[in-house]
Amino acid sequence: MHADELGGIAPGRRRRAGTEAPPDVRALETAAATTPWLSATLHAVVSTASLRAAAAGINVHHSTLQDRLAHA
């Protein structure tokens, strides 16, 4: 994937004050607001080397993590 394909979630991109968030950012914000574990789960997955490590990092069983990812 190329950085220009990431839209509003590209690293280093900042939203200007008074502008609306891109659709992908709004979707993540809405999902996180209605699913309390979503942000921590996604952060664990992208910041560890494996799903088992991610599960251990947020103190859930690896199958629970897989269920959460399927839900997300």
A tleap script that builds the chain and sets N, CA, C and O, in Angstrom:
source leaprc.protein.ff14SB
mol = sequence {
  NMET HIE ALA ASP GLU LEU GLY GLY ILE ALA
  PRO GLY ARG ARG ARG ARG ALA GLY THR GLU
  ALA PRO PRO ASP VAL ARG ALA LEU GLU THR
  ALA ALA ALA THR THR PRO TRP LEU SER ALA
  THR LEU HIE ALA VAL VAL SER THR ALA SER
  LEU ARG ALA ALA ALA ALA GLY ILE ASN VAL
  HIE HIE SER THR LEU GLN ASP ARG LEU ALA
  HIE CALA
}
set mol.1.N position { 0.842 -1.169 0.000 }
set mol.1.CA position { 0.000 0.000 0.000 }
set mol.1.C position { 0.888 1.233 0.000 }
set mol.1.O position { 1.941 1.248 0.638 }
set mol.2.N position { 0.473 2.244 -0.700 }
set mol.2.CA position { 1.205 3.497 -0.764 }
set mol.2.C position { 0.550 4.528 0.151 }
set mol.2.O position { -0.661 4.501 0.368 }
set mol.3.N position { 1.363 5.433 0.680 }
set mol.3.CA position { 0.870 6.439 1.626 }
set mol.3.C position { -0.273 7.262 1.048 }
set mol.3.O position { -1.197 7.627 1.775 }
set mol.4.N position { -0.228 7.558 -0.236 }
set mol.4.CA position { -1.297 8.380 -0.820 }
set mol.4.C position { -2.629 7.631 -0.905 }
set mol.4.O position { -3.663 8.242 -1.175 }
set mol.5.N position { -2.614 6.312 -0.679 }
set mol.5.CA position { -3.843 5.519 -0.666 }
set mol.5.C position { -4.491 5.463 0.720 }
set mol.5.O position { -5.606 4.960 0.858 }
set mol.6.N position { -3.807 5.972 1.744 }
set mol.6.CA position { -4.309 5.889 3.106 }
set mol.6.C position { -5.314 6.989 3.451 }
set mol.6.O position { -5.987 6.905 4.478 }
set mol.7.N position { -5.419 7.986 2.634 }
set mol.7.CA position { -6.386 9.052 2.902 }
set mol.7.C position { -6.106 9.745 4.215 }
set mol.7.O position { -4.962 10.081 4.521 }
set mol.8.N position { -7.165 9.961 4.999 }
set mol.8.CA position { -7.054 10.711 6.238 }
set mol.8.C position { -6.349 9.997 7.365 }
set mol.8.O position { -6.083 10.606 8.402 }
set mol.9.N position { -6.034 8.716 7.195 }
set mol.9.CA position { -5.361 8.005 8.279 }
set mol.9.C position { -3.861 7.860 8.026 }
set mol.9.O position { -3.179 7.130 8.746 }
set mol.10.N position { -3.348 8.545 7.019 }
set mol.10.CA position { -1.924 8.481 6.729 }
set mol.10.C position { -1.127 9.058 7.893 }
set mol.10.O position { -1.508 10.085 8.455 }
set mol.11.N position { -0.030 8.411 8.258 }
set mol.11.CA position { 0.801 8.925 9.352 }
set mol.11.C position { 1.259 10.356 9.070 }
set mol.11.O position { 1.651 10.690 7.952 }
set mol.12.N position { 1.201 11.170 10.081 }
set mol.12.CA position { 1.664 12.545 9.942 }
set mol.12.C position { 0.641 13.513 9.391 }
set mol.12.O position { 0.860 14.724 9.430 }
set mol.13.N position { -0.463 13.017 8.881 }
set mol.13.CA position { -1.494 13.920 8.371 }
set mol.13.C position { -2.302 14.477 9.516 }
set mol.13.O position { -2.725 13.739 10.407 }
set mol.14.N position { -2.513 15.748 9.495 }
set mol.14.CA position { -3.304 16.398 10.541 }
set mol.14.C position { -4.487 17.097 9.891 }
set mol.14.O position { -4.388 17.657 8.799 }
set mol.15.N position { -5.589 17.046 10.586 }
set mol.15.CA position { -6.790 17.710 10.097 }
set mol.15.C position { -6.706 19.181 10.480 }
set mol.15.O position { -6.328 19.519 11.602 }
set mol.16.N position { -7.049 20.027 9.567 }
set mol.16.CA position { -7.069 21.459 9.863 }
set mol.16.C position { -8.260 21.789 10.736 }
set mol.16.O position { -9.330 21.197 10.596 }
set mol.17.N position { -8.070 22.728 11.627 }
set mol.17.CA position { -9.156 23.155 12.518 }
set mol.17.C position { -10.344 23.609 11.676 }
set mol.17.O position { -10.190 24.327 10.689 }
set mol.18.N position { -11.516 23.178 12.085 }
set mol.18.CA position { -12.735 23.577 11.386 }
set mol.18.C position { -13.090 22.714 10.190 }
set mol.18.O position { -14.104 22.960 9.537 }
set mol.19.N position { -12.279 21.707 9.885 }
set mol.19.CA position { -12.605 20.828 8.761 }
set mol.19.C position { -13.138 19.499 9.301 }
set mol.19.O position { -12.810 19.083 10.412 }
set mol.20.N position { -13.951 18.860 8.501 }
set mol.20.CA position { -14.548 17.583 8.898 }
set mol.20.C position { -13.541 16.461 8.699 }
set mol.20.O position { -12.750 16.476 7.756 }
set mol.21.N position { -13.583 15.494 9.598 }
set mol.21.CA position { -12.707 14.328 9.479 }
set mol.21.C position { -13.082 13.532 8.233 }
set mol.21.O position { -14.247 13.514 7.835 }
set mol.22.N position { -12.104 12.875 7.617 }
set mol.22.CA position { -12.399 12.017 6.462 }
set mol.22.C position { -13.324 10.874 6.872 }
set mol.22.O position { -13.384 10.524 8.051 }
set mol.23.N position { -14.045 10.289 5.916 }
set mol.23.CA position { -15.001 9.218 6.222 }
set mol.23.C position { -14.390 8.040 6.979 }
set mol.23.O position { -15.031 7.496 7.878 }
set mol.24.N position { -13.170 7.636 6.638 }
set mol.24.CA position { -12.568 6.493 7.323 }
set mol.24.C position { -12.279 6.820 8.787 }
set mol.24.O position { -12.422 5.958 9.654 }
set mol.25.N position { -11.880 8.046 9.064 }
set mol.25.CA position { -11.626 8.463 10.444 }
set mol.25.C position { -12.941 8.537 11.217 }
set mol.25.O position { -13.008 8.111 12.370 }
set mol.26.N position { -13.974 9.070 10.594 }
set mol.26.CA position { -15.289 9.143 11.254 }
set mol.26.C position { -15.815 7.747 11.562 }
set mol.26.O position { -16.399 7.522 12.622 }
set mol.27.N position { -15.612 6.810 10.642 }
set mol.27.CA position { -16.078 5.435 10.869 }
set mol.27.C position { -15.354 4.804 12.053 }
set mol.27.O position { -15.977 4.136 12.878 }
set mol.28.N position { -14.051 5.012 12.141 }
set mol.28.CA position { -13.307 4.475 13.286 }
set mol.28.C position { -13.739 5.135 14.587 }
set mol.28.O position { -13.879 4.457 15.605 }
set mol.29.N position { -13.951 6.443 14.570 }
set mol.29.CA position { -14.395 7.145 15.776 }
set mol.29.C position { -15.763 6.651 16.227 }
set mol.29.O position { -15.991 6.466 17.423 }
set mol.30.N position { -16.671 6.435 15.289 }
set mol.30.CA position { -18.009 5.932 15.624 }
set mol.30.C position { -17.926 4.523 16.187 }
set mol.30.O position { -18.562 4.216 17.195 }
set mol.31.N position { -17.153 3.675 15.546 }
set mol.31.CA position { -17.007 2.295 16.024 }
set mol.31.C position { -16.378 2.270 17.417 }
set mol.31.O position { -16.817 1.505 18.276 }
set mol.32.N position { -15.371 3.086 17.647 }
set mol.32.CA position { -14.708 3.118 18.950 }
set mol.32.C position { -15.642 3.647 20.038 }
set mol.32.O position { -15.552 3.227 21.191 }
set mol.33.N position { -16.533 4.561 19.675 }
set mol.33.CA position { -17.464 5.123 20.657 }
set mol.33.C position { -18.509 4.102 21.096 }
set mol.33.O position { -19.026 4.180 22.210 }
set mol.34.N position { -18.817 3.157 20.234 }
set mol.34.CA position { -19.840 2.167 20.560 }
set mol.34.C position { -19.253 0.811 20.965 }
set mol.34.O position { -19.989 -0.084 21.382 }
set mol.35.N position { -17.949 0.660 20.846 }
set mol.35.CA position { -17.275 -0.594 21.173 }
set mol.35.C position { -16.067 -0.258 22.040 }
set mol.35.O position { -15.001 0.045 21.504 }
set mol.36.N position { -16.203 -0.302 23.364 }
set mol.36.CA position { -15.168 0.195 24.270 }
set mol.36.C position { -13.781 -0.435 24.099 }
set mol.36.O position { -12.771 0.217 24.362 }
set mol.37.N position { -13.726 -1.679 23.666 }
set mol.37.CA position { -12.444 -2.371 23.562 }
set mol.37.C position { -11.755 -2.161 22.210 }
set mol.37.O position { -10.616 -2.594 22.033 }
set mol.38.N position { -12.413 -1.513 21.267 }
set mol.38.CA position { -11.902 -1.453 19.895 }
set mol.38.C position { -10.544 -0.762 19.790 }
set mol.38.O position { -9.622 -1.317 19.193 }
set mol.39.N position { -10.404 0.417 20.347 }
set mol.39.CA position { -9.150 1.162 20.195 }
set mol.39.C position { -7.961 0.402 20.770 }
set mol.39.O position { -6.917 0.296 20.126 }
set mol.40.N position { -8.118 -0.126 21.980 }
set mol.40.CA position { -7.016 -0.872 22.602 }
set mol.40.C position { -6.676 -2.125 21.797 }
set mol.40.O position { -5.507 -2.485 21.661 }
set mol.41.N position { -7.696 -2.779 21.270 }
set mol.41.CA position { -7.480 -3.997 20.483 }
set mol.41.C position { -6.724 -3.689 19.203 }
set mol.41.O position { -5.745 -4.364 18.883 }
set mol.42.N position { -7.162 -2.689 18.478 }
set mol.42.CA position { -6.483 -2.339 17.229 }
set mol.42.C position { -5.062 -1.875 17.486 }
set mol.42.O position { -4.147 -2.231 16.744 }
set mol.43.N position { -4.870 -1.085 18.532 }
set mol.43.CA position { -3.516 -0.628 18.867 }
set mol.43.C position { -2.615 -1.813 19.192 }
set mol.43.O position { -1.469 -1.861 18.746 }
set mol.44.N position { -3.122 -2.764 19.961 }
set mol.44.CA position { -2.331 -3.945 20.310 }
set mol.44.C position { -1.942 -4.732 19.064 }
set mol.44.O position { -0.808 -5.200 18.953 }
set mol.45.N position { -2.860 -4.877 18.144 }
set mol.45.CA position { -2.589 -5.667 16.932 }
set mol.45.C position { -1.520 -5.000 16.068 }
set mol.45.O position { -0.632 -5.679 15.553 }
set mol.46.N position { -1.595 -3.701 15.908 }
set mol.46.CA position { -0.640 -3.039 15.016 }
set mol.46.C position { 0.700 -2.753 15.679 }
set mol.46.O position { 1.660 -2.396 14.996 }
set mol.47.N position { 0.780 -2.903 16.997 }
set mol.47.CA position { 2.035 -2.564 17.673 }
set mol.47.C position { 2.773 -3.779 18.243 }
set mol.47.O position { 3.738 -3.623 18.991 }
set mol.48.N position { 2.326 -4.974 17.896 }
set mol.48.CA position { 3.007 -6.186 18.347 }
set mol.48.C position { 3.344 -7.068 17.154 }
set mol.48.O position { 2.871 -6.850 16.038 }
set mol.49.N position { 4.172 -8.067 17.421 }
set mol.49.CA position { 4.647 -8.929 16.337 }
set mol.49.C position { 3.698 -10.063 15.981 }
set mol.49.O position { 3.831 -10.670 14.919 }
set mol.50.N position { 2.732 -10.360 16.867 }
set mol.50.CA position { 1.823 -11.461 16.585 }
set mol.50.C position { 0.490 -11.229 17.280 }
set mol.50.O position { 0.371 -10.390 18.173 }
set mol.51.N position { -0.516 -11.997 16.848 }
set mol.51.CA position { -1.821 -11.886 17.504 }
set mol.51.C position { -1.758 -12.403 18.937 }
set mol.51.O position { -2.442 -11.871 19.811 }
set mol.52.N position { -0.964 -13.411 19.187 }
set mol.52.CA position { -0.818 -13.910 20.565 }
set mol.52.C position { -0.188 -12.841 21.455 }
set mol.52.O position { -0.609 -12.657 22.598 }
set mol.53.N position { 0.815 -12.140 20.938 }
set mol.53.CA position { 1.442 -11.065 21.713 }
set mol.53.C position { 0.446 -9.931 21.948 }
set mol.53.O position { 0.406 -9.343 23.028 }
set mol.54.N position { -0.346 -9.633 20.940 }
set mol.54.CA position { -1.365 -8.588 21.088 }
set mol.54.C position { -2.379 -8.983 22.143 }
set mol.54.O position { -2.757 -8.165 22.981 }
set mol.55.N position { -2.822 -10.229 22.109 }
set mol.55.CA position { -3.788 -10.717 23.096 }
set mol.55.C position { -3.204 -10.637 24.504 }
set mol.55.O position { -3.882 -10.209 25.438 }
set mol.56.N position { -1.971 -11.042 24.650 }
set mol.56.CA position { -1.331 -10.972 25.966 }
set mol.56.C position { -1.209 -9.527 26.423 }
set mol.56.O position { -1.367 -9.236 27.609 }
set mol.57.N position { -0.931 -8.628 25.500 }
set mol.57.CA position { -0.771 -7.213 25.839 }
set mol.57.C position { -2.037 -6.568 26.361 }
set mol.57.O position { -1.974 -5.627 27.153 }
set mol.58.N position { -3.187 -7.061 25.928 }
set mol.58.CA position { -4.451 -6.495 26.421 }
set mol.58.C position { -5.169 -7.469 27.352 }
set mol.58.O position { -6.333 -7.278 27.706 }
set mol.59.N position { -4.436 -8.525 27.739 }
set mol.59.CA position { -4.912 -9.472 28.748 }
set mol.59.C position { -6.207 -10.184 28.360 }
set mol.59.O position { -7.138 -10.282 29.159 }
set mol.60.N position { -6.251 -10.683 27.115 }
set mol.60.CA position { -7.368 -11.510 26.663 }
set mol.60.C position { -6.803 -12.773 26.015 }
set mol.60.O position { -5.643 -12.803 25.604 }
set mol.61.N position { -7.623 -13.803 25.928 }
set mol.61.CA position { -7.232 -15.038 25.254 }
set mol.61.C position { -7.117 -14.742 23.755 }
set mol.61.O position { -7.845 -13.905 23.221 }
set mol.62.N position { -6.200 -15.435 23.090 }
set mol.62.CA position { -5.999 -15.169 21.658 }
set mol.62.C position { -7.261 -15.422 20.836 }
set mol.62.O position { -7.473 -14.755 19.823 }
set mol.63.N position { -8.099 -16.367 21.249 }
set mol.63.CA position { -9.346 -16.589 20.498 }
set mol.63.C position { -10.323 -15.418 20.710 }
set mol.63.O position { -11.102 -15.087 19.816 }
set mol.64.N position { -10.276 -14.802 21.884 }
set mol.64.CA position { -11.101 -13.615 22.131 }
set mol.64.C position { -10.641 -12.484 21.217 }
set mol.64.O position { -11.456 -11.759 20.646 }
set mol.65.N position { -9.336 -12.346 21.088 }
set mol.65.CA position { -8.798 -11.314 20.182 }
set mol.65.C position { -9.272 -11.566 18.758 }
set mol.65.O position { -9.671 -10.630 18.064 }
set mol.66.N position { -9.234 -12.807 18.319 }
set mol.66.CA position { -9.678 -13.129 16.962 }
set mol.66.C position { -11.166 -12.815 16.787 }
set mol.66.O position { -11.575 -12.320 15.736 }
set mol.67.N position { -11.971 -13.098 17.805 }
set mol.67.CA position { -13.395 -12.742 17.754 }
set mol.67.C position { -13.585 -11.233 17.652 }
set mol.67.O position { -14.419 -10.746 16.889 }
set mol.68.N position { -12.793 -10.503 18.437 }
set mol.68.CA position { -12.881 -9.041 18.392 }
set mol.68.C position { -12.515 -8.500 17.008 }
set mol.68.O position { -13.165 -7.587 16.498 }
set mol.69.N position { -11.479 -9.065 16.414 }
set mol.69.CA position { -11.076 -8.608 15.085 }
set mol.69.C position { -12.155 -8.928 14.041 }
set mol.69.O position { -12.400 -8.137 13.130 }
set mol.70.N position { -12.782 -10.072 14.181 }
set mol.70.CA position { -13.868 -10.421 13.255 }
set mol.70.C position { -15.027 -9.431 13.438 }
set mol.70.O position { -15.649 -9.011 12.462 }
set mol.71.N position { -15.306 -9.072 14.667 }
set mol.71.CA position { -16.363 -8.095 14.951 }
set mol.71.C position { -16.012 -6.724 14.359 }
set mol.71.O position { -16.854 -6.049 13.766 }
set mol.72.N position { -14.750 -6.338 14.537 }
set mol.72.CA position { -14.301 -5.031 14.032 }
set mol.72.C position { -14.410 -4.984 12.517 }
set mol.72.O position { -14.080 -3.968 11.906 }
savepdb mol mol.pdb
quit
